[in-house]
Amino acid sequence: MRRWPVLLFLAWVCLLFFAGIALFMSGFLLTRIELPSSSSCSDPLVPPLWERQSLPPGSCWAPQRFSKAVLVIIDALRFEFAHFNPAKASPLPYENKLSFLHHLTTSQPRHARLYRFRADPPTATMQRIKGLTTGSLPTFIDVGSNFATYAIQEDNLLAQLVQNGRRVIFMGDDTWEGLFPKKFFRSYFFPSFNVKDLHTVDNGILQHLYPTVDSGEWDVLIAHFLGVDHCGHKHGPDHPEMAKKLTQMNEMLRSLVDHLRNDTLLLVAGDHGMTETGDHGGDSEKEVNAALFVYSKTPLFGSGPPEEPEAVPQVNLVPTVALLLGVPIPYSNIGEVMAELFSGDGDTLSAALQQLSVYHINAKQVDRFLRSYSLVAQDLPAEQLQRLQELFSSAVEEHTQLLIQVQGTMPVPPELESRLRNLIGRFQLYLREARAVCTQSWARFQPLRMVGGCTLIAASCLLCYVASELAAVSDSFYRSCLLYPLLWGLVGVFLLGLAHVFTQEGLDLLLVSSWAAAASQLGFFWHWWGRYPKRARLAGGQPPLASVGLRQRLRAWLGMAFPMGILLFRCGAMFSDSFVVAEARVAPFLLASLVMLLVGKLHWDGRLTVPEGPKQQLLGFSSYRREIWYLLCLVAVLLVCMRLSGFFHQCREEIQQCRPSLFLSPLASLRNTRAKNLFYLLCVALLAGLVYAVRSWLRHYGNLNSSDPLVLFVRWGFPLVVLCIACYWAVASSADDSLGKLQELVQVAVVAFPWAVYGLASVGLLLLLCNPMTVFAKDTRESAGSIVTPYLGVPSSEVDFLHVIPQIYKRMQESQKSRLEGASTKATVAAYGLGSVYSAALVIALTLLGFLLMLLHSERLSLAFLLLFLEAFVLLHFHTRARGLAGDAEPFSVPWYAVISWLLAASQFFYSTGHQPVFPAIHWNAAFVGFHLDHSTNLLPAVLVGANTFASHILFAGSWLPSAPALALCV
């Protein structure tokens, strides 16, 4: 047996791929260094204006303007949700619902203002909270921490508030608990990850919000509402539930303002926006365009609001709130202070001097950060840092001189006021350019690591191809191919370790692993090139090309070049932005091209031409003609499946004119009850049709004749699974407020039915694992000879596997030998389902996996899964018929064009099940199918979301390799 060498070889190949992927990701996923320093009141950042006068008690760096602040975060509050347009006669469900904000802005223009709040991608909640509290820019690698929250170690606004004796109370999203442990004077956390729960967090906040505000035992109150975000994930923004949720937020703000005192600042902010499908995480306009509303019962602004709301980056909130509350700006902040909030109700000159002072503090703080950061990291360009330093120094020097002239000249002449405005503009320019330099530098990749990772992956793919060809030539290939790569890898690690010892540098485990992988690959290729003869290397065990004619050689070359060319074309397309954006259409196009090229090759070889002559007619050319027409019908069905699968695509934000498929949204989002019922019946009918087709196929080949537990499960368990899924879809698609007193029962059913499906599918898979045979055997008393000639010996090669079914039959004969010998007439054993002994077990397993994966998707995507199973079935039959017409008599040898077509089909249905390789397209709802409360760990949600995302790859990868030869035997 060669089981262990094969398993070790596969494990080694997996390590090669992991090393290549890890090396690529280390250069692609960006990181930045977090400084451990923090600001304090003793830092010499006080501007000259306030150095000459003592700051009031409780103030650091700048006079405290507000003693209390309320920060209301409405998760996913897009700017369009907060903006009021009175000209809209029939607004959409998300429009004109926050009318109270418009009322405050128009009735008290110097007290309230609405801003466009620009978020930096990634627009995930954890990264936005980090930006809103540190004033810095999280990178895309931080998005992996959105569901595995770690405490923020960088200096932040909450740390400064606590450090300066402020009482911070929090209520809402429990993500803050992991980010800021032990930072709150009092807290009320609620589970946040269940995106189907619209009310638990919001109702919990409302229960504590007003009593806490009235008590006065706080300095800063943070309330993070999640209902709007969850409503977007569950229903999308254009849904009546969104109107209800925004109306609830409007009433909450109306009541909250009534409870505020004059010394309190109110901030209402969205951490990010949402797409038209209710998702977020990327950098599209609707995802980064959030809303910020500022209000105080005392005048905040020196003039009324502009005609169009101003756009401010989210990081600008950090220095603004810090100075308004009289605490230091966090050390790593790169945001710009919102100077208009420091105008107050004074005259124009005093307002300009106040703004100039806060800009001075802000600029000195950013300059200090850039100096410190440049000492520990080299990713900020030196020439740009030098330019920023010159701009900062000249602005500070002119500020000092200007203050001397202003204090010595009363009244202030107009030219000095003009210089004040000009100096404010120079500070603004410095702060904005500093932020731009940091943004640009922290978005730089490491091309060398990315190229190295791609090279490792490409070499691993070539290694797999060479191994597949050589394994067919040599039975001892797997036993002999591992020694040299192992030795080369160890030598590479040893040499790398010596180099680090002599250079006295720390070891990077990722680089060590990558070099070891590369060395082992070199060892494999060196061993392959030196040991195997050139003819075997090039022909892979096929007859030498010199022994065949030119036309045959050209056909053989084209037969390999076409599928490999398509594969290389698809890999190369990954380096083109336009192809990546349009990959949902590229994958089915390449699959159709490969199929048509294969049909053309068969025609070129004369395999699609009906043989002529009396001899061929005696051989049955009518059957041959049926095979040809059957093949062409399969091609037509395959092309129809590809076309229909395009109705289930998700949109990327780069394609502005694209509209997402209606089938992606759950049934609960449909407002038309009749349409909802029709779609529900259609989905259930298709699910029942799939079970009927599977059972009919198994019955046709005799795999449902026995009374084994697995057969009984297929008969009765499959319909029960369908019933549970149908019941789950029914309760999940019902409106939240249409069930009345049955709401509690529905909450139980939403959890119970998925668990019933999980349990039944697990039982079926366990039965399949314990006894995968669905063959029914009985003896007959007919006068007949032996059905087969048993093959003697243990299968040890590819040829021997052709005789596995005769061996199974021989064991059946031997098991009933005693009864058969005592019979008066000659008896034989009749075996039902023996021809499909492999494919029956595989079909049962894939059907169970299909049930589980359909459960994790929205109801209407069951139509896409039906197309997936149909296309997979057609592809298998197509390849089987094509190989039969081509005269290939080796059913256990899988051609490369079949493998590549299966890969393209898996990619095609990745997009046709509503997915895209972008953060907003991830179906987070799958993490809570069968779970009502929050998860205790991130492992289970990761498994569920991963299974939802890669459903097509799971089904296609799990079915191809075993099913191709199995189907060839039974067809």
N, C-alpha and C positions, 0 to 999 in steps of 0.2 A: 504493500500500500504506500502511496506517496502523499497521504493526507497532510502530514506535518510539514514536509518541505513546501507544499503549496501554500499552506496557511502562513508559514514564516515568510515566504516570498510576498504574499499579499500584505502582510503586516509591514514589511520593509517598504513596499510601494506606497502604502498609506503614510508612513513617516516621511517619505520623500515629498509627497504632495503637501503634507502639513508644514514641512520646513519651507517649501516654496511659497505657500500662501502666507505663512507668518512673516517671512522676510518681505514680501510685497506689502503686507498691511502695515509693517513697521515704518515703511516709507510713505505710505498713502494716508493712513490715519494720523492726523496732525496732533502734536502735543506742544505745550509750552511749559516753561519752568514757573512754578509758583513760589514766590518769595515768602519767607517766614516772617518778615518784618511787619510791624504794625505801627500805625500812627498814634500819637499821644498829644495831650494838651501842651506839653512842654516843648514840642517841636518848634523851631524858630521860623514859622511860616506866617506870622501875623503881619499884615501889610502896614506901611508907614502911617496911614490914616488912623489906624486903631492902636498903633504903638504909643501914640502920644496921649491916649486916654485909656483909662482902665475899663476892661470888659465887665459887663454885669455878671453877678454870681451865676454859676451854672453854664457859662458860655466858654467855648474853646474856639480860638482862631477868629471867630466872628460873633457879633451880638446875637443872642438867641431871639428869634422873632416869634416862635410859637412854643408853648410849653407842652402841648399835646398834639398828637397826629393820629389819624385813623387811615390806614391803608386797606382799601377794599380791592381785592384782586378777583375779578370775574374771569375765570379761566376761559380762554379762547374768545374773548370779547373783541371781535373784529370791528374796525372803525365804522363800517356801514351799520353795525348794530346800534352804535351810540349816536350816530349822526341823524338829525331829524330834518326831514325835507317836507315842509308843509304843502308843497305843490303836488305831492303824490296823492292822487285821489283813491287809488286802490293799491296800497303798499303790500309788499310781500310779507310773509310771516315774520321775518327778522327785521323789517324796516319800521321805523317810527314807533317803536315800543318803549324806548327809554325817553319818553316825552318830558320827564321831570328835569333831566339834564338840560334840555333845550329851554325849559321855563326858567331855570336859574341863569342860564347864559344871557338870555334876552332881558330878563327883569333886573338882574344885577350884573351888568357887564364888567364892572371893576372887581367883582368878587369871584367870578367863575369863568373858566375857559376850557375849551375842548381842544385836544391836540391829536395829531396822528402820531402814534407811539410805534416807532420803527424797531422791530426786533431783529437781532442778529441770528442767522441760522447757526446751528440747527434749532428749529422751533419746537423743541420738546420741553415739557414743563420743568424738568429739573434744571436744564441748561438756562432757561429763562429766569428761574428763581436765582440761580447763581449770578447771572448778569445783573439782575435787579438789586442784589445785595452787595456784590463786590465791585461793580462798576467796570469789570473786565470782560474779556471776550472768551467764552468757552469755545473749544475746537470740536470738530466732528467726532473725535474719539470719545468725548464725554457723553455722546448719545447712548453709548452702551451702558452707562450708569443710570439711565433714566428709570430703570426698574430694579436697580441694585444700588440704592442710594448710599453714598459715603459722606461722612461729615466734612464740611468745608473747612480746610485748614488755613486758607488765605484770609487776610484781614477783610472784614466785611462790616456792613452797617449795623447788623445786630450785635456783633462783638463790641463795636464802639459804643452803642447805646448801653449795653450791660456794663461795660468797663467804666462808663461815666455815671453810673448809678440810676439809669432809667429803668422803669418797670415795663417790660414788654409782655403783652398778653397775646396769645395766638389762638385762633379757632379755625378749623377747616381741614384742608388736605394734609394727610399724615406724612407726605413727602418731607415737609419741614422738620419733622421729628428726627429723621435721619441726617438731614443737612445741618441742623443746629441743635445738637443734644445739650440739654441742661442750660439753655440760653433764655428760657422763658420764665417769667415770674408766675404765670399761670397759663395752662394750655388745655385746649379741647380738640383732640385729634380724632379724625374720622377716616375710615378706610376709603382709599381713593382709586384703586386700580380697577374696580368693577365698572366698566364704562356703560353697562346697561342700567345701572342704578342712578336715576336722575335726582333723587330727593334726599337720600340719607344725609349727605354732607351738608346740603343747603338748609334742611330743616334743623339739623343739629346746631348750625351756626345761629340761626334765627332764634333758637331757644335760649341762647346765652348772650346774644349781641346786645340787646337793649338794656337788660339788667346790668351788664358789665359797664356799658357806657355811663349809665346813670350813677353807678357807685363811685366813679371818680378815682378808684384805686388803680390807676394805670397812667403811663406816660405815652406809650405807643401801643396801639391796638391793630393787629393784622387779622383780617378775615378773608380767607381764600375759598370762594365759592366754586363748585365744580359742575353744577347742573347744566350750564350752557355748553360746556365742552362735552360732557357725556351725551347730551341731547344731540349734538352734532355728530358724534360717533355712531349713535344708535339710529337716528332718523335723518340726519342732514339738516342744513340750516333752513331749507325751504319746506318746513313742516309745521303743522299747527302746534305741536308740542314745543317747538322753539318759541313761538309766539307766547305761549303760556309761561315758559321759563323766563323770558325777557320781561314780561309783564310783572312777574313775581319780583325780579331784581329792581324794577322801577319803583314798586311799592316799598321795597326794602329801603332804597335810597331816600325816598320821600320821608319815611318814618325816622331814618337815621339822622337826617339833617335837623329834624325837630328836636332831637335829643342832644345835639352838639352845643358846646359853649363857644363864646367869642374867641377864646385863646386856642382853639383847636383847628388844625389843618386837615381837610378831607381830600384824600387822593383815591380816585377810582381808576383802576388800570386793568387792561388785559395783558396777559403775559405773551400772547401770540394771537394770530387769527385762525382761520380755518378755510379749507377749500370748499368747493361746491358740494363735495361729498361728505363734508364734516371732518376731514382728516387734517393732520398737520405734521410737521417735522422737517419739511424742506424749506426752500427759499423762494417760493412763488410769491407774487404780490399780495395775494389774499392771505397768505400765511404769516408774512412779516408785518402786515399793516394792522396793528392793534390800535386801541383807543386809550387815551389818558384824559381824565377830567380832574381839574383842580378847583377847590372851592374853600372859601373861608367867610365867616360872617363879618370879618373886618376887611377893608379894602386890600386887595393883593396887587392890583395892576395900576399903573399910572394912566392908562388909557383903555379904550374899549378893544374888543377882539378884532383881528383882521377879517377881511371878507372870506378868505379861505383859511381853514385851520392850519397852523404851522406844524411841520413834521419835525419831531425830535427823536434822537436815538434813545433806546431804553436805558443805556448806561448813564445818560445825563441825569436820571432821577436820583442817583446815589449822591453825588456831591451837592445837589440842590437840597435834598431832605436833610443831609448831615449839617449843612450850614444853617438852614432854617431852624433846626432844633438845637443848634449850638454845640455840636459834637464834631470831632475831627473827621475829615474825609478819609475813607479807607486807603491804605497805603498803595494798593495796586490799581486804584481807579484810573481810568483813562477817559472818563466822561467829562462833558462840558457843563458847567453850571447853567441853569436856566435863569439868566440874570433878571428877566422881567418880573420874577417873583420877589425881587428885592427892591422894587421901586417904591412901594408903599404909597402913602398919601402926601409925601413931601413935594417940594418944588423940583423943577427939572434938574438943577445943578446938584442938589443933594442926592437925587435918584441916580444921576450919572456917577457921582463919587462912590455911592454904595455899590453900584454894579462894577465899577472899576476895581474896587477893593476885593470883592468876591472873585473876580476874574484873576486878580493877582494871586490870591491864595490857591485857587484852582491850578493856575499855571505853575506855581512853585511846587505844588504837590506832584503834578505830572512830571515835571523836570526831575524831581528827586527820584521818582520811580524809574524813569528811563535811565538815569545814571546808575542806579543800583542794578537794574536788569542787565544792562550792557556789560557789567563786570562779571556776571555769572553765566551769561549766554552770548552766543555770537550770531544770533539770527537776525539782529537788527543792523541794517547797513550803516557802516561808519560814516559815509559821506552824508547820509540823510540825518543821522544824529548830530553831526557837526552843524548842518544847516539849521536844525531845530534849536541847537544851543545858541547859535548866533541870534536867531530871531527872538528867543526868550530873553537873552541878556540885554539886547537893545530895548525891548519893551519894558523890562524892569527898570533900567536906567532912566528912560524917559518918564516912567511913572513917578519916580522919586523927584525928578526935576520939576515935573508938572505940578505936583502937590505943593512944592515950595512956592511956585509962582501963584497958584490959586489962593493959598493962605495969605500971601502978601499983597494980593490985589483984590480989593473989594470996592465996587461990585466987579464981578468977573467979566472981562470983555468978551465979545462974541468969538474972537479968534481962539481964546482958550477953551471955550465950550466945544468949538470945532475940533481942537486937538484932543480933548477928552473923548469925543466920539470916535476919532480916528485911532486913538490908543486902545479903546475897547475893541475895535475891529481887528487890531493887530494881535491882541490876546486871543480873540476868537480864532483867528487864522492859525496861530500857534497850536491851540488845543485841537483844532480839527485836523491839521496836518499830522500832529503826533498820533492821533487816533488812526488816521489813514495809514501811517507807516507801520503801526503795530498790526493793523488788520491785514495789510499786504504781507508782512513778514511772517505772521503766524498762519498764513494760508499757503506757505511754500512747502512743496513736497521734497522728498529725498529721491531723486531719479535713479541714483546708483542702486539703492536697495530695491526699488521697484523693478528695474531691469534685471537685477539678479534673481528676484523672485519669479519673474516671468520666464527667465532662462531655466531655472530649476523645474518649473512646472512643464515647460515644453520638453525638456530632456526626459522628464518622467513619463510623459505621453509617448515619446519615441521609444523609451525603454519598454513600456507595456506592449507596443506594437511589435517590437523585435522579439519579446518574450513569447507573445502569442504565436508568432511564426515558427520560432525555434522549438517550442513545446510540441508542435506537430511533427517535427523531424526526429527529436531525440526523447526517448522515454525517461532518460535520467537527467533531463535539463534542470528541473527544479532542485535536484539534490546537488548538482555541481555548480549552480550559478550563484550561490550565496556566500561561499567562502571568500572569494576574491573581493567582492564589494565590502565585506565586513573588515577584511584586513586593510584595504585602502582607506576606509573610513576611520579606523583606529589610527593609522599612520597620519592622516590629515589632522585629527584632533591632537595627536602628540606634537606634531610640528607647530601647530597653532599655539599650543600651550607653552612650548619652548620660546616662541616669539614673544609671547606676553610676559614670560618670566624675564627675558633679557631687556625688554623695553619697560618693565615695571608698570604695566598698565593693567587695569581690571579686566576680567574676562566678561565678555558679552555672550551669555548663553545662547542667544538667538543666532549670533554670528557663528559661534562654535558649531551649533547644530546644522546650520546652512552649509558651512565648509565641510562638515562630515558627510552630509548628504551628497554634495557635489563630488567629493572624493570617492564615495561608494559608487556613484554613477560612472565615474571615469573607470573605476575598477571593473565594473560590469562590461562596459563597451570594449575595454582593452582585452578582457578575457574572451568576449564574443568574437572580436575581430581576429584574434590570434588562434583560437581553437577551432572554430567552425570554418570549413572550406568556403572559398568565395562563391562557388555555385550554390551552396546551401544558404549562404547569407543573402544572396540576391534573389534566389528563386523560392526560398522558403519550402523546399521539399518538392517543388513542381518540376516537371521535365525541363531540361535546358532549352532555352529559347532558340538555340541554333538548330535544334532538331525539328522545328516546325517552320511552316512557310511564313513569308513576310506578312500576309494578310492575317494569319492567325496570331502572329506576334503583335501586330498592331492592335488587334481586338483585345488580346490579353492585357496589353499596356493600357488601353483605354478603359477596360473594365476596372482596373485599379486606379487610374488617374482621375476619372470622373468623381467617384465618391470622395477620394482623398482631397481632390481639388476643392470640392464644395466645403469639406470640413476646414481646410486651410483658409478658404475665403471667409468663412464665418468667424474663425479665430482672428483673422486680420481685421475684420470689420469691427471688432471690439475696440480698436484704436481710432475709430472714426466717430466723432460726436453724432453726426447725422444718422449713422447706422445704429448707434446705441439708442438714440431717441426713437427710431422707427423699427426697433428689433421685433416688436409685436407683429409687424407685417413681413419682416425679412425672414423669420424662421419658417412660417408656412410656405413662403415663396421658394425657399431653398429646398424644402421637403418635396413640394410639387415638382420642382426642377429635377431632383434626384430620381423620383419615380418615373417621370417622363423620359429621362435619359436611359433608365433601365429598360423601359419599353422599347425605346429606339434601338438600343443595343440588341435586344432580342430580335427585333425586326431585321436589323443589319446582319445578324447571324443566321437569318432564315428560319428562326424558330416560330415566327408568327404566320408562316406560310403553310397552307394545308398540303401535305405530301400528295404527289400524283403517281399514277401508275397502278396496275393491278396488284402488285405486291403490297404496296402501302394500303390499298383498299382492303385487302384481306386482313391486314393488321388492325384495321378499325380506325380509319381517318375521321369518321363521324365523332368518335370520342375525342379525338385530337382537336376537332373544330370546336367542340363544346368547351374544352380547356381554354382555348384562345379567347372565346367570347366571355367565358367566366372571368378570365384575367382582366379583360377590358372593362367589364362591368364593375369589378373591384376598384379599378382606377377611377371610374366615374364616381362611385360612392365615396371614395377617399377624397376626391376634389370637392365634392359637395360638403363633406364634414369639415374640411378646412375653411370653406367659405362661411358656413354657419357658425363656426367657432369665433369668427370675427365680431359677432354680436355681443360678446361677453367681455370686451376689453375695458380696462381702466385707462384713464388719460394721464399723461405726464404734463407737468406744468409748463414745459417748453412749447407744447403744441396748443396755442391759444384758441384755435378754432375747434378743438376737439370737445366733444360732449361725452361724459361717461355713460356707459351702458345702463339702461333702466333695470337690467336684471341683477345688477350688483347690490342694489339696496334691498334690505329685508322687506318682507311682506308688511311688517308693522308700519313702514313708512308710507304705504299706500293709503290715500284718503278716500278713494272710491271703494266702498265695501263690496260691490259686485265684482270689480276687477280683482280685488284681493281674494275673494272666494274662488273665482275662476282659476287664478294662478295657483292657489293652494290645491285645488282638485287636480290640476294638470301636473303639479310636482309629485303629488302622492301617486297619481296614475303612472307616471314615468318610473317612480321607485318600485311600484308593484310590477310594472312591466319588466324591469331589470331582473327581479327575482324570478318571474315567470320564465324569462329567456334562459337564465342560468339553470333552473330546474329542468326545463325542457331539454336543454343540451345534455345535462347529466343523465336524464332518463333515456334519451335517444341512444347514448353509448353504453347503457346498462349499468351506470354507477349508482342507481337508486334502487337496486333490487334486494340488497341485503338488509338485515335488521341491526347493523352495527350502530353504536351511539352516534358516530359522525353522520351516517346516512339519516338517522332519525332527526338529528339536529338540522340538517339541510331541509328536511321535509317540513318540520314544525318550527324550528328556531328562526329561519329566515323570515317567514311571515310575521313572527312575533317581533323581530327587530324592526321590520317595516312599520308595524303598528305603533311601536314606541316612538320612532322618528316622526311619524305622522302626528301623533298626539303632542309631541314636543313642539313641532312647527305650529300646531293649532294654538297652543297656549302662549307661545312666544310671539306670535303675530297679533295677538289681541291687544287692544288699546289699554293703557294703564287705568283709565278712569271709566271703562265700560263694563267692569266686572263687579263693581259694588262690593257686596259682602263676600264674594268668592275670591277676592284679591289674595287673602292669606293662603287659600288652597292652591291658587295658581302659583304662588311663590314656591310652594312645596313641589308642585308638579314640574316646574321649570328645572328643578334640580333632580327630581326623581327619574324622569324619563331619560335624560342623557346617561345617568348612572345605570339604568336598566340596559341601555344600548352598550355601554362600556362592559357591563358584566356579561351580557349574552355574547358579545364579540370575543371576549376573553375566553369564555367557555368553549366557543367554537374553535378558536385557535389552539387551545389546550388539547381538545379532542383530536384535532388534526395533527398535532405534534406527537401525541401518544400513538395514534394508529391512522396514518395517512392513507391506508389502502381502502378503497371503496369497491373492491372486487367481490362478486358473489360467485361461489363455486358450488357445483353439485355434480353427482355422478349420473351417468345415463346407462341404459341397458341396451343401447343400440349396437349393432354389429358393425363396428368401425375400427379402423386402425388408429394409431397414435396421431394426435392432432399436430404435434410438433416433434421435431427431433431435438431433444434437450442438448444444450451446449455444455460441455464438460469443462470445468476449470473456473478459476476466480478471475473476474474481469480486471485486467491490468493495463489495457491500452484503449485507444479510442475505438478500434474495431470491435473489441470485446463487448463494449457497451451496447452494440447492436443486438446482442443476444441476452440482454437482461430480462426482457419479457419472457422468452423461453425458459430461462432459469426459474422465474417466479412460477411459471406453469408447472415445471418439474417438481418444485417443492409442494405445490398443491397435489400433484399426483402421489407423491411420497406420503403426504399427510393422510391420505385416504387409502393407502395401499392395502391395509389389512381388510377393510370392507370390500374393496374391489376384488381381492383375490378369492374371497368366499362367495362371490356371486356366481350363479349358474350360467349366466350369459356374459359375454365379453363386454366390459363396461369401460367407459372413458370419463374424463372430468370435463364438464362444461363450465367455462369461466366467463361471467358477464362483466363487462367493463374493463377487461384486461388491456385492450388496445389503448385506452385512455387513462391508464393507471397513473401516469405522471400528470397529465394536463388537468385531470379532475381535481386532484389535491390543490393544484395551483389555482384553478378557477375558484374553488371554495375560499382559499386564503385571500385572493384578491377581492372577491366580493365582500368579505368581512372588512377588509381594509377600506374598501370603497364606502361601506356604510359609515365607518368611523370618520372618514375624511369629509363625506357629505354632511355629516352632523356638525362639523366645525365650520362650515360655510353657510352663507345665507340660503334660504329655501330655494330661490329661483336659480341658483347656480347648479342645482341638481340636473338641469337641462344640459349644462356644459359637461358634467360628469358622464351623462349618458352618451354624449358625442365622443368623449374620451374613450369610453369602453368600446363604442362602435368603431372608432378609428383604429384602436389597437387591434381589435379583432380583424378588421379588414387588412391592416398592414401585415399581420401574421399570415393570413391566407394569401395575400398577394405575394409575399416572399416565398411561401411554400410552392405556389403554382409557378412562379417565375423560375425557381430552381428546378422544378420538374420539367418545364419546357426546355430549360437550358441543358438538361441531361446530367445535373449534379446529383449523384447518388449517395452523398455523405450527409445524412440528416443531422449528425452531431457536430458538423463543422459549420460555424456561423460566419457568413461572408461579411466583409467590412461594410458594404453598402447597406446591409440590414442594420448593423449596429449604428451607423451614422443616421439612418432614417429614424431609428428609435430615439436617438438623442435629439434630433430636430423636433420630433413629435412631443417629447417631454418639454422642450423649451416653448413650443407653440402653446401647449395647454397650461404652462405657467402663466402666460398672459391671458389665456381664455378662461381662467378661473378667477379673473379680477385682480391680478397681481401686477406689480411693476417693481423694478429694482430701485425703489426710492422709499424713503422713510414714511411719507404720508400714505403710501399704498399698503402698508402692513395692516393686516386684519387683527387688531388687538381684541376684538370681541371674542375671538376663539379661546382666549385664556379663561373665559368665564362660562363656557358651555358646560353646564352641570355643577357650577359653583356660584353660590349667591354672595358669600362674604369674601373678604380679602384673603389672598393666599399667604400662608406662613413663610414660604420660601419662594424663590424665583425659578426653581428647577421645573416644577410642573407647568407654570405658565409658559416657560420657554419651550417645553416639549409641545404643548398644544399649539402655540403660535407657529413654531417651526413646522409642525405637521400640516397646519393650514397653508403655510407659505409654499412648502415644497411638496404639496400633495401629488402633483403630476409626476414629479421625479420619483417619488416613492412608488407610485403605481407602475410606472413604466420600467423603472429599474428592477422592481421586484418581480416583474412578469417576463422580461425579455429573455434572459439567458436560459432559464429552465424551460420556457414555453416554446421557444423556436424549435428545438429538436422534438419536444413532446408533441407539438401540434403536427410536425412533419410525419410522425409515426401514426397518429390517429387519423390524419386527413389522407 
